[in-house]
């Protein structure tokens, strides 16, 4: 199929799915396609994906900061603590860990133990 025609058909399908739960599945599917899909919804899905990636990057950076604070304070960071910190998700949880990293006397105390 001609890519220009495919775009038109894809936009018709999205318009037909509007207001249904299936539209989100369609948008995710279309965001992975290599055709140039121009609808506002498809662009929004791509932007949401980029923002999720940015947020994940910020969380990963914050987790590494927690570990760096512990290490710079001279505290021994076990593999178990390192893995647990790196697996944390959410800026609130990581922010709390970062605050505690400045106060704890042992790295494992970050988690109340």
Number of C-alpha atoms within 10 A of each C-alpha: 5 7 12 11 10 14 16 14 12 17 19 13 13 21 13 11 15 12 10 10 9 11 17 17 12 16 19 15 12 21 20 11 9 8 13 13 20 12 16 10 20 22 15 13 17 17 13 12 14 12 12 12 12 12 15 15 12 14 22 20 14 22 25 17 16 25 23 16 16 23 14 9 14 12 17 15 16 11 9 10 17 16 12 13 22 18 11 16 15 13 16 11 13 22 15 13 23 22 13 19 24 13 14 17 15 14 23 18 14 21 13 8 7
